[in-house]
Amino acid sequence: MFTYPQSKLRQRTRGLNETADAGFTLIELLVVIVILGILSAIVVFSVRGINDKGQGSACKTDKSTIETAEEALFATTNQYGDMKALTDGGFLSTASNWHDVTLTGNTYTVTPKATGPCA
């Protein structure tokens, strides 16, 4: 007969504990949202740097391809040529949209176009 009051007391305390552990508080949810916002901002800025490095590598590769085509044209014809001569001779598949070739005497210079991404 002495156990009856103890079981009632246990039921009351268990009921209070269960309602307190039922979910998250507003503060906890706001902290999680702020943390996720900070992490997403970090990811966005780090991805932007990767894209810039890729563009720089593409510009260097385009310039190197034109220089190799110029040397191949010189080895074949014993003279350098402009972009049209490189494409017509089959040394480039298409003319570059990013670089121009300037001929000066018996030398050439590959320069980025003012409107292109390599400028």
Stockholm file with secondary structure:
# STOCKHOLM 1.0

chainA/1-119         MFTYPQSKLRQRTRGLNETADAGFTLIELLVVIVILGILSAIVVFSVRGINDKGQGSACKTDKSTIETAEEALFATTNQYGDMKALTDGGFLSTASNWHDVTLTGNTYTVTPKATGPCA
#=GR chainA/1-119 SS CCHHHHHHHHHHHHHHHHHHTSSCCHHHHHHHHHHHHHHHHHHHHHHHHHHHHHHHHHHHHHHHHHHHHHHHHHHHHSSCCCHHHHHHTTSCSSCCSSEEEEEETTEEEEEECTTSTTC
#=GC SS_cons         CCHHHHHHHHHHHHHHHHHHTSSCCHHHHHHHHHHHHHHHHHHHHHHHHHHHHHHHHHHHHHHHHHHHHHHHHHHHHSSCCCHHHHHHTTSCSSCCSSEEEEEETTEEEEEECTTSTTC
//
